[in-house]
């Protein structure tokens, strides 16, 4: 029995993210940095892995290897305390087996509250919140009533303007929420959904900003939730750590090659 288990056979988290593309990893960075116990369940196959060289993602003037970007985002999430599992989610359900959207006892561990997520390798995860961030797979949501599906040639999950679905505690981010097929848009939407989740969890407004020492306190203000002030020595230390990490990331070519579209692979096998 792991530290995450309490005798019911489930591993317990606050937030469970289904899908390890840019939307899911971005969402996990924000929830983990705010102190919510977060796990990503990733079956692989992010469409970004098919990109030969990502050239329109801000911050990389000459472009960036898409597989390296995903690796960097996961490293950032894990530094924030997020956990990561390579596994396929088979279904998300209510703990009591109901398909309804009762919000009674919605905290993790409360009878009938939150969600239980099951995986193909037999894993079971209990969480208060679920962020669905797969590309367009929705079958794992079928045990739940409420997520409205929209057919626009591909299937999307209907959400409000901030990523909330029709099921309390269930959010959809990125392509699954109908966002444009652009990495930066989906990464941004993952962050927006995470901030929405934090607001719904009744947490104070989330700044997530590191300010120079005295920026707030020098004006007689308290440091806002999610912020911190750091002095010059700490700032230089973090800057050194940042430079060192980036040098390590870009020191050599990423070993993974771009993945091909399945239809091309199938055609090659037929030939």
N, C-alpha and C positions, 0 to 999 in steps of 0.2 A: 504494500500500500504506500503510495507516494504522499508527500506533504500536501498535495492538492486534493487528496481524497479524505473523506470523513466517514467511511464505512458503507456508503450507499453505492459504491462502484463507479461513481462519476468523478471526473477531475473538475475542480471548481475554479471558475474565473469570473471576473466582472464582465469582461467584453470578449466575445469570440468573433473573429473575422473569418469569413469563408471566402477564400481566394487570395492569392499572393501576387497579384499584379500591382501596378503603381497605385491604384485607388485603395486597395486593401492595406498595402504597406504604409501608405501615407496616413490612413485613418489610425492604424496601430501606433504610429509614432506619437500622435497627439494624445490618444487615450492613455498610453503607457507613461508619457511624460507628466501627465496630470495625476498619476498615482493609481490608476485603475489597473487591476491585474488583467493582462491582455494576452491572448494567444491567437496566432494565425494558423489556420488549417489550409494547406495549399496542395492541390492535386497536381500542380505543375501546368505547363501549357500556356502560360501568359503569352498573349499575342505579340507582346513587345519583343519576345525572344526571336521573332522572325525578322526583326528590323536589322538591316545590314549596318547602318550607322545612323544614330539618332541625331539629327542636325537642327531641330527647332525647339529644343528644350532649353529654357533660359539658364544662363550661367555657364554654358559650355560653348564658347565662341566658335570653336572648330568642330563641334559635335562631340558625341560620347558614345562608346559602345553600349548598346541597350542592355545587354546582359550584365555588364559592369554596373550600370545605373541601378538595376534591380538588386544587385548584391550590396551596393552601397546603402540603398534604402533599408534593406533588411538589417545590415550592420547597425544603422542608426536606430532602428526600432529596438533591436536587442540591447543596445547601449542604454536605452531608456527603460529596459526591464521587460520588454515583450518576449514571449516565447514563441517558437516556430515548430510546426509539425508538418512533415510531408505525408499527407494522407488525403483520401477522397471522402468528402462529406456525402453521406447517403440520405440523411433526412434530418430535419429540424422539427421538433415537436414540443408541446407543453409537457411538463413533468407528469401531470396527472392523466395524460393521454387525450385530453380534450382538444377539440379543434376550435373552441371559442376563443374570444379575446378578452377574457376576464383579467382585470388588472389587480385583483385582490391579492395581497401578499406578493408584490412584484419583486421584492429583494431576493437575491440569491440565497437558496436554502429554504425559502419559505414554501410551504405546501402549496402547490399549484402555480407558483410564480416562476417567472423567467422561462428558460428554455433548456431542453436537453438536445444535444447534437450528437448524432451517431455517425461513425465512419466505417469505411469498408474493411478496415483491419480490426474491427471489434471495439474501437474506442468509444467512450461515452463522456461527454463534456457538459457540465452544467454551467450556465451563465445567466446573468441578469439581462444582458443585451446581446444581440447578434447583428453584425454588419455583413450583409450579403454583398460581396464584391466580385462575384464570378463574371465572366464575359457575357454569357446569355443563358447559362444553365439555370433552370428553375425547378427541376423535378424534386430536388431535396426540400423544397418549401411546401410541397403538396400536403403534408400532414397538418398544415396550418390553414385555417380559414382567415381570409382578410387580405393577403397580398394580391392586389388586383394586377392581372397580367395584361399587357398591351401588345398587340401584334402589329408590327410595322415592317413585315417581311422577316424580322427577327423578333424574338420575344424579349420584352422589357418588363420591369416591375414598376408599376405606377407609384409615385411618391409625391409629397408636397414639395414646396420650393426648397426645403432644407434636407431632403432625403428620408423623411419619415414615411413608412408604409402604413397600410391600414391596420397593422398589428402592433399593439403597444410593445415597445422595446425592440422592434425589428426595423432596421434601416437598410437602404440599398444605396450603393455608391458606384460611381463610374459608369462604365458601359451598360451595366445591368439596369441602371436608372435612366438610360436613354441619352447619356452624355455623348458629345461628339467623339469621333475616333481619333483623339489627340492625347498624347501621354500627359502633357502638362495640364490639360483640362481635367482629366481623370484624377491626377494626383491632387489637384486643387479641390476637386469635389470630395475626395476621400477626407481631406483635412476639414472641409466645411461640415461634412456629416459627423465627423468626430466631435467638432465643437458643438454642434447641435445636440449630440448625445450627452455631452457634459452639461449643457444647459438644462436638458431634461432631467438630469440626475441632481438638479438643484445645487449645482456647484457654482461658486461665484464666477463672474465674467472672467473668461480665460484669456489672459494676455500672452503668456508664454514668450516673454521678452527678457533678455539679459541686458541690464542697463549699467552704465558706469557708476561707481560709488558716489553717492550724494545726489544722484539725478532726482530721486523722490525725497529722500530724507533731508537733503540740503534745502528743500523748500518746506520742510515741516510736514511732509506727507508720509503716510504709511506706504510701504512697498505693496503694490496691488497683488492680489492672488495670481499665482502663475509666473510672477516676475521675480527677479533677484537682482541685487546690486553687487558688483564685484569691483575690487580694487585693481590697480595697475599690475601688480604681481600676478594675481589670478588671471587677469585678462591675457597677459603675455604667455602664461602657462597654457591656457586654452588655445591660444593662437598657435603656439608651438606644436601642440597636440594635433591641431587641425592640419597644419602644413605637413607634419610627419605622416598622418593618415593618408592625405591626398597623394603624397609622393609614393607611398606604398601601393595605393590603388592603381596608379598610372605608371608604375615602374616598368611593367611588362605588359604585353598584349594579353587580353583575357583569353583563357584557354577554350572557352565554348564558342563554337561556330554558330552563325545564324541558323535557325530552324526553318525548313521549307514548308510551304502551305501543303496540307495533307493531300489535296487533289493532284498536286505536282508529283508528290512522292508516289501516289498510287499509279499515276500515268507512267512513271519511270519503271515501276515494278512490272506493269503490264507489258511494256516494251521489252 
